[in-house]
Amino acid sequence: MKSFKPYLLFFLAVSILSLGNGCATLPNVSKKIDEAPTGQPPRQIVSSKGLESPRKSKAIMERLKSSVDPTDILERHTAVVESVSESPLTKGNKVTLLADGQATYAAMFTALQNARDHINLESYIFEDDETGRKFADLLLLKRAQGVQVNIIYDSMGSMKTPETFFQRLRDGGIQVVEFNPLNPLNGRKKWGLTHRDHRKILIVDGRVAICGGVNISKVYSSSPLKIRQSAKAPIHWRDTDIQVDGPAVAEFQKLFLDSWMMQNGAKPAERNYFPDRKETGKSLVRVIGSTPGESNRIPFIVYVSAISFAENSIHMTNSYFIPDDQIEKALTDAAGRGVDVKIILPGITDSKLALHAQRYHYSVLLKSGVKIYEHSTSLLHAKTAVVDKVWSTVGSTNMDYLSMLNNDEVNAIILSPEFAVEMEKMFVGDLANSREIQWDEWKKRPVLPRIREWFVNIFMRLL
């Protein structure tokens, strides 16, 4: 019975978590695609001075369309997104790709050191380790210098972090909010285990925002396997963030302050949270967030729609890949119409169960022509995609049911051929560190792994 114990415990955990999930379902994206208006210009674009005129907004999109091969990703997909989201498309942004945890931390520390007015930090995991303490020390220093510091951390994601760690921050004058406390006595409004804040956002002075998949943890500071000196060395986590400078930062700020309010955080000190917008680059950016509720699963709708309208290429990385039927069908349909679909997934994992559930989907995808790769030198934690060399997304959203259905998530959509080039370069680098899964070999696997993958996938879908 010993070998079955992990699966029995997993079944029990799923049963408990499912109690808080009710009958929630993912939205029907095909219906939303059919209902989205076609042949209409996109909603007016926001610039540093406010809304652009309809004529200017149309001209901006036309110039973008003329710079790439024909694709519906810039018109029909945009119509779908705007039918479900009030978040505007903003122009004049500089977007910097941070292609690993070390690059992300370097950018975060630079932004923190330069803070003059306020710091808003939202993170799923905030660990009491060497990295977490380094962040804490700098945040306390900035607060002592008069900078307002507000922090939201997730109760489950940071459950291993002792309360004394956060109390030290509070004692130093930092305002700290625990998102959806695990202790039901401390719960706010409706309590439930499955509603987690999976966002990772840093906003400094309302002018710089950093978001993606990087938590505050030492796992991003270790080295990749190929240069590890010892088998006992910690596994390197390969992740991706972006830094945004420009008008789109205001949209990240709105998401943070909305979360703060929903969690009954103390009224933040009066600061200049929305300074005058300044254009710093050429990228169009839309910030999309999600909260529980069928109509609010916007990253899911965005992903399915983007895949459905792709005409040339889909290059995606995702850390917990347990797609629902709609995503799976969108990917297989895309491959069937000749789109170059490549997906890089973890080969090294912190969750064997997630890896088994992920592999359950390989057969259908491989048979349709989707190319699947498993990253082999690091634990892949990135959640990114680049479509038709013009549409990119970086954020916190995984393709599993917890992320798509229950969590608060955030993704940035970037419309820029120049940024897409950087995304493609990063993708090629990840391919070089990955092993392609070949259908001829995969279909010959023994029966036992297939049964295990089917079993685990069934219960992972209940979360």
C-alpha positions as a Markdown table, in Angstrom:
| # | Residue | x | y | z |
|---|---|---|---|---|
| 1 | Met | 0.0 | 0.0 | 0.0 |
| 2 | Lys | 3.0 | 2.3 | 0.5 |
| 3 | Ser | 3.2 | 3.1 | -3.3 |
| 4 | Phe | -0.5 | 4.2 | -3.3 |
| 5 | Lys | -0.2 | 6.5 | -0.4 |
| 6 | Pro | 0.7 | 9.7 | -2.4 |
| 7 | Tyr | -2.3 | 9.1 | -4.6 |
| 8 | Leu | -4.7 | 8.5 | -1.7 |
| 9 | Leu | -3.5 | 11.7 | -0.1 |
| 10 | Phe | -3.9 | 13.5 | -3.4 |
| 11 | Phe | -7.4 | 12.3 | -3.8 |
| 12 | Leu | -8.3 | 13.5 | -0.3 |
| 13 | Ala | -6.8 | 16.9 | -1.0 |
| 14 | Val | -8.7 | 17.2 | -4.3 |
| 15 | Ser | -11.9 | 16.3 | -2.5 |
| 16 | Ile | -11.4 | 19.0 | 0.1 |
| 17 | Leu | -10.4 | 21.7 | -2.3 |
| 18 | Ser | -13.3 | 20.8 | -4.6 |
| 19 | Leu | -15.8 | 21.7 | -1.9 |
| 20 | Gly | -14.9 | 25.3 | -2.4 |
| 21 | Asn | -15.1 | 25.1 | -6.2 |
| 22 | Gly | -18.8 | 24.6 | -6.5 |
| 23 | Cys | -20.1 | 24.2 | -10.0 |
| 24 | Ala | -17.8 | 26.9 | -11.6 |
| 25 | Thr | -17.0 | 26.3 | -15.2 |
| 26 | Leu | -14.8 | 28.0 | -17.8 |
| 27 | Pro | -16.6 | 30.3 | -20.3 |
| 28 | Asn | -17.5 | 29.1 | -23.8 |
| 29 | Val | -15.0 | 31.0 | -25.9 |
| 30 | Ser | -16.4 | 29.9 | -29.2 |
| 31 | Lys | -19.7 | 31.7 | -28.3 |
| 32 | Lys | -17.8 | 34.8 | -27.3 |
| 33 | Ile | -15.9 | 34.8 | -30.6 |
| 34 | Asp | -19.2 | 34.5 | -32.5 |
| 35 | Glu | -20.8 | 37.3 | -30.5 |
| 36 | Ala | -17.8 | 39.7 | -30.8 |
| 37 | Pro | -18.4 | 42.5 | -33.3 |
| 38 | Thr | -16.5 | 42.2 | -36.6 |
| 39 | Gly | -15.6 | 44.8 | -39.1 |
| 40 | Gln | -15.5 | 47.5 | -36.5 |
| 41 | Pro | -12.4 | 49.6 | -35.5 |
| 42 | Pro | -10.9 | 48.7 | -32.1 |
| 43 | Arg | -11.7 | 50.7 | -29.1 |
| 44 | Gln | -9.8 | 53.9 | -28.9 |
| 45 | Ile | -6.2 | 53.6 | -27.8 |
| 46 | Val | -5.0 | 55.4 | -24.7 |
| 47 | Ser | -2.0 | 57.6 | -25.0 |
| 48 | Ser | 0.0 | 59.7 | -22.4 |
| 49 | Lys | -2.6 | 62.4 | -23.0 |
| 50 | Gly | -5.7 | 60.2 | -22.7 |
| 51 | Leu | -7.9 | 58.7 | -25.4 |
| 52 | Glu | -6.6 | 59.0 | -29.0 |
| 53 | Ser | -9.2 | 60.0 | -31.6 |
| 54 | Pro | -10.9 | 57.1 | -33.5 |
| 55 | Arg | -8.9 | 58.2 | -36.6 |
| 56 | Lys | -5.6 | 58.1 | -34.8 |
| 57 | Ser | -6.4 | 54.8 | -33.1 |
| 58 | Lys | -7.3 | 53.2 | -36.5 |
| 59 | Ala | -4.1 | 54.6 | -38.1 |
| 60 | Ile | -1.9 | 53.1 | -35.3 |
| 61 | Met | -3.5 | 49.6 | -35.8 |
| 62 | Glu | -3.2 | 49.9 | -39.6 |
| 63 | Arg | 0.5 | 50.7 | -39.3 |
| 64 | Leu | 1.0 | 47.7 | -37.0 |
| 65 | Lys | -0.9 | 45.4 | -39.4 |
| 66 | Ser | 1.2 | 46.5 | -42.4 |
| 67 | Ser | 4.5 | 45.6 | -40.5 |
| 68 | Val | 3.7 | 41.9 | -40.2 |
| 69 | Asp | 2.3 | 39.0 | -42.3 |
| 70 | Pro | -1.5 | 38.9 | -42.5 |
| 71 | Thr | -3.1 | 37.7 | -39.3 |
| 72 | Asp | -6.4 | 38.0 | -37.5 |
| 73 | Ile | -4.7 | 38.4 | -34.2 |
| 74 | Leu | -4.7 | 42.2 | -34.6 |
| 75 | Glu | -8.4 | 42.6 | -35.5 |
| 76 | Arg | -10.7 | 39.8 | -34.8 |
| 77 | His | -8.8 | 38.7 | -31.7 |
| 78 | Thr | -8.7 | 42.3 | -30.4 |
| 79 | Ala | -12.5 | 42.5 | -30.9 |
| 80 | Val | -13.0 | 39.4 | -28.7 |
| 81 | Val | -10.7 | 40.8 | -26.0 |
| 82 | Glu | -12.5 | 44.1 | -26.0 |
| 83 | Ser | -15.9 | 42.4 | -25.7 |
| 84 | Val | -14.9 | 40.9 | -22.3 |
| 85 | Ser | -12.4 | 43.4 | -20.9 |
| 86 | Glu | -12.5 | 47.1 | -20.0 |
| 87 | Ser | -8.7 | 47.3 | -19.9 |
| 88 | Pro | -7.6 | 49.7 | -22.6 |
| 89 | Leu | -4.9 | 49.2 | -25.2 |
| 90 | Thr | -2.2 | 51.8 | -24.3 |
| 91 | Lys | 0.5 | 53.2 | -26.6 |
| 92 | Gly | 3.9 | 54.7 | -25.8 |
| 93 | Asn | 5.2 | 51.9 | -23.6 |
| 94 | Lys | 8.7 | 50.6 | -23.2 |
| 95 | Val | 8.7 | 46.9 | -22.5 |
| 96 | Thr | 11.9 | 45.1 | -21.4 |
| 97 | Leu | 12.1 | 41.4 | -21.5 |
| 98 | Leu | 13.5 | 39.9 | -18.3 |
| 99 | Ala | 14.4 | 36.4 | -19.4 |
| 100 | Asp | 15.2 | 34.8 | -16.0 |
| 101 | Gly | 14.9 | 35.3 | -12.3 |
| 102 | Gln | 18.3 | 36.9 | -11.9 |
| 103 | Ala | 17.4 | 39.5 | -14.6 |
| 104 | Thr | 14.1 | 40.1 | -12.9 |
| 105 | Tyr | 15.6 | 40.6 | -9.4 |
| 106 | Ala | 18.2 | 43.0 | -10.8 |
| 107 | Ala | 15.5 | 45.1 | -12.4 |
| 108 | Met | 13.3 | 44.9 | -9.2 |
| 109 | Phe | 16.2 | 46.0 | -6.9 |
| 110 | Thr | 17.0 | 48.9 | -9.3 |
| 111 | Ala | 13.4 | 50.0 | -9.3 |
| 112 | Leu | 13.2 | 49.7 | -5.5 |
| 113 | Gln | 16.4 | 51.6 | -4.9 |
| 114 | Asn | 15.1 | 54.5 | -7.1 |
| 115 | Ala | 11.7 | 54.7 | -5.4 |
| 116 | Arg | 10.8 | 58.1 | -4.2 |
| 117 | Asp | 7.0 | 58.1 | -3.6 |
| 118 | His | 5.6 | 54.6 | -3.2 |
| 119 | Ile | 6.1 | 50.8 | -3.7 |
| 120 | Asn | 3.2 | 48.4 | -4.3 |
| 121 | Leu | 4.3 | 44.7 | -4.2 |
| 122 | Glu | 2.0 | 41.7 | -4.8 |
| 123 | Ser | 3.4 | 38.2 | -4.7 |
| 124 | Tyr | 2.0 | 34.7 | -4.4 |
| 125 | Ile | 5.2 | 33.5 | -2.5 |
| 126 | Phe | 7.3 | 35.7 | -0.3 |
| 127 | Glu | 9.8 | 33.4 | 1.4 |
| 128 | Asp | 11.8 | 33.9 | 4.6 |
| 129 | Asp | 15.1 | 33.0 | 2.9 |
| 130 | Glu | 18.2 | 34.8 | 1.8 |
| 131 | Thr | 16.3 | 36.4 | -1.2 |
| 132 | Gly | 13.2 | 37.3 | 0.8 |
| 133 | Arg | 15.2 | 38.9 | 3.6 |
| 134 | Lys | 17.2 | 40.9 | 1.1 |
| 135 | Phe | 13.9 | 42.3 | -0.3 |
| 136 | Ala | 12.6 | 42.9 | 3.2 |
| 137 | Asp | 15.7 | 44.8 | 4.2 |
| 138 | Leu | 15.5 | 47.1 | 1.2 |
| 139 | Leu | 11.7 | 47.6 | 1.6 |
| 140 | Leu | 12.3 | 48.6 | 5.3 |
| 141 | Leu | 15.1 | 50.9 | 4.3 |
| 142 | Lys | 12.8 | 52.7 | 1.7 |
| 143 | Arg | 10.0 | 53.0 | 4.2 |
| 144 | Ala | 12.5 | 54.6 | 6.7 |
| 145 | Gln | 13.3 | 57.1 | 3.9 |
| 146 | Gly | 9.7 | 58.1 | 3.7 |
| 147 | Val | 8.6 | 55.9 | 0.8 |
| 148 | Gln | 5.1 | 54.4 | 1.3 |
| 149 | Val | 5.3 | 50.5 | 1.0 |
| 150 | Asn | 2.2 | 48.3 | 0.5 |
| 151 | Ile | 2.5 | 44.5 | 0.2 |
| 152 | Ile | -0.1 | 41.8 | -0.6 |
| 153 | Tyr | 1.0 | 38.2 | -0.1 |
| 154 | Asp | -1.0 | 35.0 | -0.6 |
| 155 | Ser | -1.7 | 33.0 | 2.5 |
| 156 | Met | -1.4 | 29.6 | 0.9 |
| 157 | Gly | 1.6 | 30.5 | -1.4 |
| 158 | Ser | 3.5 | 31.9 | 1.6 |
| 159 | Met | 2.3 | 29.4 | 4.2 |
| 160 | Lys | 5.8 | 28.3 | 5.0 |
| 161 | Thr | 6.8 | 31.9 | 5.8 |
| 162 | Pro | 6.5 | 32.6 | 9.6 |
| 163 | Glu | 4.3 | 35.4 | 10.7 |
| 164 | Thr | 7.2 | 37.0 | 12.5 |
| 165 | Phe | 8.7 | 37.7 | 9.0 |
| 166 | Phe | 5.7 | 39.8 | 8.0 |
| 167 | Gln | 5.3 | 41.3 | 11.5 |
| 168 | Arg | 8.8 | 42.7 | 11.2 |
| 169 | Leu | 7.7 | 44.5 | 8.0 |
| 170 | Arg | 4.6 | 45.9 | 9.8 |
| 171 | Asp | 6.7 | 47.0 | 12.8 |
| 172 | Gly | 8.8 | 49.0 | 10.3 |
| 173 | Gly | 5.8 | 50.9 | 9.0 |
| 174 | Ile | 5.0 | 48.8 | 6.0 |
| 175 | Gln | 1.3 | 48.1 | 5.3 |
| 176 | Val | 0.9 | 44.3 | 4.7 |
| 177 | Val | -2.2 | 42.4 | 3.6 |
| 178 | Glu | -2.6 | 38.6 | 3.8 |
| 179 | Phe | -4.7 | 37.5 | 0.8 |
| 180 | Asn | -7.6 | 35.1 | 1.7 |
| 181 | Pro | -6.1 | 33.8 | 5.0 |
| 182 | Leu | -6.0 | 30.1 | 5.4 |
| 183 | Asn | -7.3 | 30.5 | 8.9 |
| 184 | Pro | -11.1 | 30.9 | 8.4 |
| 185 | Leu | -11.4 | 33.0 | 11.5 |
| 186 | Asn | -9.3 | 35.6 | 9.7 |
| 187 | Gly | -11.2 | 35.2 | 6.4 |
| 188 | Arg | -12.7 | 38.1 | 4.5 |
| 189 | Lys | -16.2 | 37.7 | 3.0 |
| 190 | Lys | -16.6 | 34.2 | 1.5 |
| 191 | Trp | -13.8 | 31.9 | 2.7 |
| 192 | Gly | -12.4 | 29.2 | 0.4 |
| 193 | Leu | -9.1 | 27.4 | -0.1 |
| 194 | Thr | -9.1 | 27.5 | -3.9 |
| 195 | His | -9.3 | 31.3 | -4.3 |
| 196 | Arg | -5.6 | 32.3 | -4.4 |
| 197 | Asp | -3.7 | 35.5 | -5.4 |
| 198 | His | -1.3 | 34.1 | -7.9 |
| 199 | Arg | -0.2 | 37.5 | -9.3 |
| 200 | Lys | 3.3 | 38.8 | -9.2 |
| 201 | Ile | 3.4 | 42.6 | -9.6 |
| 202 | Leu | 5.8 | 45.3 | -8.5 |
| 203 | Ile | 4.8 | 48.9 | -9.1 |
| 204 | Val | 7.2 | 51.8 | -8.2 |
| 205 | Asp | 6.1 | 55.4 | -8.1 |
| 206 | Gly | 3.3 | 54.6 | -10.6 |
| 207 | Arg | 5.8 | 54.8 | -13.4 |
| 208 | Val | 7.5 | 51.3 | -13.5 |
| 209 | Ala | 5.8 | 47.9 | -13.3 |
| 210 | Ile | 7.3 | 44.4 | -13.3 |
| 211 | Cys | 5.2 | 41.4 | -13.8 |
| 212 | Gly | 5.5 | 37.7 | -14.8 |
| 213 | Gly | 6.0 | 34.4 | -13.0 |
| 214 | Val | 8.8 | 35.2 | -10.6 |
| 215 | Asn | 8.0 | 34.9 | -6.9 |
| 216 | Ile | 10.3 | 36.1 | -4.1 |
| 217 | Ser | 12.3 | 33.0 | -3.4 |
| 218 | Lys | 15.9 | 31.8 | -3.6 |
| 219 | Val | 15.0 | 29.2 | -6.2 |
| 220 | Tyr | 15.5 | 31.8 | -8.9 |
| 221 | Ser | 19.1 | 32.5 | -7.7 |
| 222 | Ser | 20.6 | 29.1 | -8.3 |
| 223 | Ser | 22.4 | 27.9 | -11.5 |
| 224 | Pro | 21.0 | 25.8 | -14.4 |
| 225 | Leu | 21.7 | 22.1 | -14.2 |
| 226 | Lys | 24.4 | 22.1 | -16.9 |
| 227 | Ile | 26.7 | 24.2 | -14.8 |
| 228 | Arg | 25.7 | 22.9 | -11.3 |
| 229 | Gln | 28.7 | 21.8 | -9.3 |
| 230 | Ser | 26.9 | 19.2 | -7.3 |
| 231 | Ala | 23.9 | 16.9 | -7.7 |
| 232 | Lys | 22.8 | 18.3 | -4.3 |
| 233 | Ala | 22.8 | 21.9 | -5.6 |
| 234 | Pro | 19.3 | 23.5 | -5.7 |
| 235 | Ile | 17.3 | 23.2 | -8.9 |
| 236 | His | 17.3 | 26.4 | -10.9 |
| 237 | Trp | 13.9 | 27.8 | -11.8 |
| 238 | Arg | 13.7 | 29.2 | -15.3 |
| 239 | Asp | 11.1 | 32.0 | -15.4 |
| 240 | Thr | 10.2 | 35.2 | -17.3 |
| 241 | Asp | 9.1 | 38.7 | -16.4 |
| 242 | Ile | 8.8 | 42.0 | -18.1 |
| 243 | Gln | 9.4 | 45.6 | -17.1 |
| 244 | Val | 6.9 | 48.1 | -18.4 |
| 245 | Asp | 7.6 | 51.8 | -18.4 |
| 246 | Gly | 4.8 | 54.0 | -19.7 |
| 247 | Pro | 1.0 | 54.6 | -19.6 |
| 248 | Ala | 0.2 | 50.9 | -19.1 |
| 249 | Val | 1.6 | 51.0 | -15.6 |
| 250 | Ala | -1.6 | 52.7 | -14.5 |
| 251 | Glu | -3.5 | 49.5 | -15.4 |
| 252 | Phe | -1.3 | 47.4 | -13.1 |
| 253 | Gln | -1.8 | 49.9 | -10.4 |
| 254 | Lys | -5.6 | 49.6 | -10.7 |
| 255 | Leu | -5.4 | 45.8 | -10.3 |
| 256 | Phe | -3.3 | 46.2 | -7.2 |
| 257 | Leu | -5.5 | 48.7 | -5.5 |
| 258 | Asp | -8.6 | 46.7 | -6.4 |
| 259 | Ser | -7.1 | 43.6 | -4.7 |
| 260 | Trp | -6.1 | 45.8 | -1.7 |
| 261 | Met | -9.7 | 47.0 | -1.4 |
| 262 | Met | -11.3 | 43.6 | -1.8 |
| 263 | Gln | -9.1 | 42.2 | 1.0 |
| 264 | Asn | -10.1 | 45.1 | 3.3 |
| 265 | Gly | -6.6 | 46.5 | 3.5 |
| 266 | Ala | -6.1 | 49.6 | 5.5 |
| 267 | Lys | -6.6 | 52.8 | 3.5 |
| 268 | Pro | -3.2 | 53.3 | 1.8 |
| 269 | Ala | -1.5 | 56.6 | 2.7 |
| 270 | Glu | -2.2 | 59.4 | 0.3 |
| 271 | Arg | 0.5 | 59.2 | -2.5 |
| 272 | Asn | 0.7 | 59.9 | -6.2 |
| 273 | Tyr | -0.4 | 56.5 | -7.3 |
| 274 | Phe | -1.4 | 57.8 | -10.8 |
| 275 | Pro | 1.2 | 60.3 | -11.9 |
| 276 | Asp | 1.0 | 62.0 | -15.3 |
| 277 | Arg | 1.5 | 59.5 | -18.1 |
| 278 | Lys | 4.7 | 59.7 | -20.1 |
| 279 | Glu | 5.4 | 57.8 | -23.3 |
| 280 | Thr | 8.7 | 56.0 | -23.2 |
| 281 | Gly | 8.5 | 53.5 | -26.1 |
| 282 | Lys | 6.6 | 52.2 | -29.0 |
| 283 | Ser | 4.8 | 49.1 | -27.7 |
| 284 | Leu | 1.0 | 48.8 | -27.4 |
| 285 | Val | 0.2 | 47.1 | -24.1 |
| 286 | Arg | -3.0 | 45.7 | -22.6 |
| 287 | Val | -3.1 | 44.5 | -19.0 |
| 288 | Ile | -5.6 | 41.8 | -18.2 |
| 289 | Gly | -6.5 | 40.5 | -14.8 |
| 290 | Ser | -8.8 | 37.7 | -13.6 |
| 291 | Thr | -10.8 | 37.1 | -10.5 |
| 292 | Pro | -13.2 | 34.2 | -9.7 |
| 293 | Gly | -16.5 | 34.0 | -11.7 |
| 294 | Glu | -17.3 | 32.7 | -15.2 |
| 295 | Ser | -17.3 | 36.2 | -16.8 |
| 296 | Asn | -14.0 | 37.1 | -15.2 |
| 297 | Arg | -11.7 | 34.4 | -16.6 |
| 298 | Ile | -10.2 | 36.9 | -19.1 |
| 299 | Pro | -6.7 | 35.3 | -19.5 |
| 300 | Phe | -8.4 | 32.0 | -20.4 |
| 301 | Ile | -10.5 | 33.7 | -23.1 |
| 302 | Val | -7.5 | 35.6 | -24.3 |
| 303 | Tyr | -5.4 | 32.5 | -24.7 |
| 304 | Val | -8.1 | 30.5 | -26.5 |
| 305 | Ser | -8.9 | 33.4 | -28.8 |
| 306 | Ala | -5.3 | 34.1 | -29.7 |
| 307 | Ile | -4.6 | 30.5 | -30.5 |
| 308 | Ser | -7.8 | 30.3 | -32.6 |
| 309 | Phe | -6.9 | 33.3 | -34.7 |
| 310 | Ala | -3.2 | 32.5 | -35.2 |
| 311 | Glu | -2.3 | 32.1 | -38.8 |
| 312 | Asn | 1.5 | 31.6 | -38.8 |
| 313 | Ser | 3.1 | 30.5 | -35.6 |
| 314 | Ile | 2.3 | 29.8 | -31.9 |
| 315 | His | 5.4 | 29.5 | -29.6 |
| 316 | Met | 4.4 | 28.9 | -26.0 |
| 317 | Thr | 6.0 | 28.0 | -22.7 |
| 318 | Asn | 3.9 | 27.0 | -19.7 |
| 319 | Ser | 4.8 | 25.6 | -16.3 |
| 320 | Tyr | 1.7 | 23.7 | -15.3 |
| 321 | Phe | 0.0 | 22.5 | -18.5 |
| 322 | Ile | -3.3 | 20.7 | -17.9 |
| 323 | Pro | -5.4 | 22.2 | -20.7 |
| 324 | Asp | -9.2 | 22.1 | -20.8 |
| 325 | Asp | -11.0 | 20.8 | -23.9 |
| 326 | Gln | -11.2 | 24.3 | -25.5 |
| 327 | Ile | -7.5 | 25.0 | -25.3 |
| 328 | Glu | -6.6 | 21.5 | -26.5 |
| 329 | Lys | -9.0 | 21.8 | -29.5 |
| 330 | Ala | -7.7 | 25.3 | -30.3 |
| 331 | Leu | -4.1 | 24.0 | -30.4 |
| 332 | Thr | -4.9 | 20.9 | -32.5 |
| 333 | Asp | -7.1 | 23.0 | -34.9 |
| 334 | Ala | -4.2 | 25.5 | -35.3 |
| 335 | Ala | -1.8 | 22.7 | -36.1 |
| 336 | Gly | -4.3 | 21.3 | -38.5 |
| 337 | Arg | -4.5 | 24.5 | -40.5 |
| 338 | Gly | -0.8 | 24.6 | -40.9 |
| 339 | Val | 0.2 | 26.9 | -38.0 |
| 340 | Asp | 3.7 | 26.2 | -36.6 |
| 341 | Val | 2.7 | 25.2 | -33.0 |
| 342 | Lys | 5.5 | 24.6 | -30.6 |
| 343 | Ile | 5.1 | 24.2 | -26.8 |
| 344 | Ile | 7.9 | 24.0 | -24.3 |
| 345 | Leu | 6.9 | 22.3 | -21.0 |
| 346 | Pro | 8.7 | 21.3 | -17.8 |
| 347 | Gly | 10.7 | 18.1 | -17.9 |
| 348 | Ile | 12.0 | 18.8 | -14.3 |
| 349 | Thr | 9.2 | 19.6 | -11.9 |
| 350 | Asp | 8.3 | 20.4 | -8.3 |
| 351 | Ser | 5.1 | 18.4 | -8.7 |
| 352 | Lys | 5.2 | 14.8 | -10.1 |
| 353 | Leu | 1.4 | 14.8 | -10.2 |
| 354 | Ala | 1.4 | 17.9 | -12.4 |
| 355 | Leu | 3.9 | 16.3 | -14.7 |
| 356 | His | 1.8 | 13.1 | -15.0 |
| 357 | Ala | -1.3 | 15.1 | -15.8 |
| 358 | Gln | 0.6 | 17.2 | -18.3 |
| 359 | Arg | 1.8 | 14.2 | -20.2 |
| 360 | Tyr | -1.7 | 12.8 | -20.5 |
| 361 | His | -2.4 | 15.4 | -23.2 |
| 362 | Tyr | 0.7 | 14.7 | -25.3 |
| 363 | Ser | -0.9 | 12.0 | -27.5 |
| 364 | Val | -3.8 | 14.1 | -28.8 |
| 365 | Leu | -1.5 | 17.1 | -29.4 |
| 366 | Leu | 1.3 | 15.1 | -31.1 |
| 367 | Lys | -1.0 | 13.3 | -33.4 |
| 368 | Ser | -2.4 | 16.6 | -34.6 |
| 369 | Gly | 1.0 | 18.0 | -35.5 |
| 370 | Val | 1.7 | 20.1 | -32.3 |
| 371 | Lys | 5.4 | 19.9 | -31.4 |
| 372 | Ile | 6.1 | 19.4 | -27.7 |
| 373 | Tyr | 9.4 | 19.9 | -25.9 |
| 374 | Glu | 10.4 | 19.2 | -22.3 |
| 375 | His | 12.9 | 21.6 | -20.8 |
| 376 | Ser | 15.8 | 19.7 | -19.3 |
| 377 | Thr | 18.3 | 22.0 | -17.7 |
| 378 | Ser | 16.0 | 23.9 | -15.3 |
| 379 | Leu | 12.6 | 23.8 | -13.7 |
| 380 | Leu | 10.6 | 25.7 | -16.3 |
| 381 | His | 8.2 | 28.1 | -14.5 |
| 382 | Ala | 7.6 | 30.7 | -17.3 |
| 383 | Lys | 4.1 | 31.4 | -18.7 |
| 384 | Thr | 4.6 | 33.1 | -22.1 |
| 385 | Ala | 3.5 | 33.0 | -25.7 |
| 386 | Val | 4.3 | 34.7 | -28.9 |
| 387 | Val | 1.9 | 34.5 | -31.8 |
| 388 | Asp | 2.4 | 35.4 | -35.5 |
| 389 | Lys | 5.5 | 37.4 | -34.5 |
| 390 | Val | 3.5 | 40.4 | -33.3 |
| 391 | Trp | 1.3 | 39.3 | -30.3 |
| 392 | Ser | 3.1 | 38.4 | -27.1 |
| 393 | Thr | 2.0 | 37.7 | -23.6 |
| 394 | Val | 3.9 | 37.4 | -20.3 |
| 395 | Gly | 2.2 | 36.8 | -17.0 |
| 396 | Ser | 1.3 | 34.6 | -14.1 |
| 397 | Thr | -1.4 | 32.4 | -15.8 |
| 398 | Asn | -0.8 | 28.7 | -16.0 |
| 399 | Met | -2.8 | 26.4 | -18.2 |
| 400 | Asp | -4.3 | 24.4 | -15.4 |
| 401 | Tyr | -7.7 | 24.5 | -13.7 |
| 402 | Leu | -6.6 | 26.3 | -10.6 |
| 403 | Ser | -5.1 | 29.1 | -12.6 |
| 404 | Met | -7.7 | 29.4 | -15.3 |
| 405 | Leu | -10.7 | 28.9 | -13.0 |
| 406 | Asn | -9.9 | 30.0 | -9.4 |
| 407 | Asn | -6.9 | 32.2 | -9.1 |
| 408 | Asp | -6.4 | 36.0 | -9.3 |
| 409 | Glu | -4.0 | 36.3 | -12.3 |
| 410 | Val | -2.4 | 39.0 | -14.4 |
| 411 | Asn | -1.0 | 39.0 | -17.9 |
| 412 | Ala | 0.3 | 41.7 | -20.1 |
| 413 | Ile | -0.4 | 41.5 | -23.9 |
| 414 | Ile | 2.2 | 43.3 | -26.0 |
| 415 | Leu | 1.5 | 44.2 | -29.6 |
| 416 | Ser | 4.9 | 44.9 | -31.1 |
| 417 | Pro | 7.0 | 43.2 | -33.8 |
| 418 | Glu | 10.2 | 44.3 | -32.1 |
| 419 | Phe | 9.3 | 42.8 | -28.8 |
| 420 | Ala | 8.1 | 39.6 | -30.5 |
| 421 | Val | 11.6 | 39.3 | -32.0 |
| 422 | Glu | 13.0 | 39.3 | -28.4 |
| 423 | Met | 10.4 | 36.7 | -27.4 |
| 424 | Glu | 11.4 | 34.5 | -30.3 |
| 425 | Lys | 15.1 | 34.7 | -29.4 |
| 426 | Met | 14.3 | 33.6 | -25.9 |
| 427 | Phe | 12.1 | 30.8 | -27.2 |
| 428 | Val | 14.9 | 29.5 | -29.4 |
| 429 | Gly | 17.3 | 29.6 | -26.4 |
| 430 | Asp | 14.8 | 27.5 | -24.4 |
| 431 | Leu | 14.4 | 25.0 | -27.3 |
| 432 | Ala | 18.2 | 24.5 | -27.2 |
| 433 | Asn | 17.8 | 23.3 | -23.6 |
| 434 | Ser | 14.8 | 21.1 | -24.3 |
| 435 | Arg | 14.1 | 17.6 | -25.6 |
| 436 | Glu | 11.5 | 17.1 | -28.3 |
| 437 | Ile | 8.9 | 14.5 | -27.6 |
| 438 | Gln | 8.6 | 12.3 | -30.7 |
| 439 | Trp | 5.2 | 10.7 | -31.5 |
| 440 | Asp | 6.8 | 7.5 | -32.9 |
| 441 | Glu | 8.5 | 6.9 | -29.5 |
| 442 | Trp | 5.7 | 8.3 | -27.3 |
| 443 | Lys | 3.0 | 6.0 | -28.7 |
| 444 | Lys | 5.1 | 2.9 | -27.7 |
| 445 | Arg | 5.1 | 3.7 | -24.0 |
| 446 | Pro | 4.2 | 1.0 | -21.5 |
| 447 | Val | 0.6 | 0.8 | -20.3 |
| 448 | Leu | 1.3 | 1.6 | -16.6 |
| 449 | Pro | 2.5 | 5.3 | -17.2 |
| 450 | Arg | -0.6 | 5.8 | -19.4 |
| 451 | Ile | -2.9 | 4.6 | -16.7 |
| 452 | Arg | -1.2 | 6.8 | -14.1 |
| 453 | Glu | -1.4 | 9.9 | -16.3 |
| 454 | Trp | -5.1 | 9.3 | -17.0 |
| 455 | Phe | -5.8 | 8.8 | -13.3 |
| 456 | Val | -4.0 | 11.9 | -12.2 |
| 457 | Asn | -5.4 | 14.1 | -15.0 |
| 458 | Ile | -9.0 | 13.1 | -14.0 |
| 459 | Phe | -8.6 | 14.4 | -10.5 |
| 460 | Met | -6.4 | 17.5 | -11.4 |
| 461 | Arg | -9.4 | 18.6 | -13.5 |
| 462 | Leu | -11.6 | 18.7 | -10.4 |
| 463 | Leu | -9.5 | 21.5 | -8.7 |
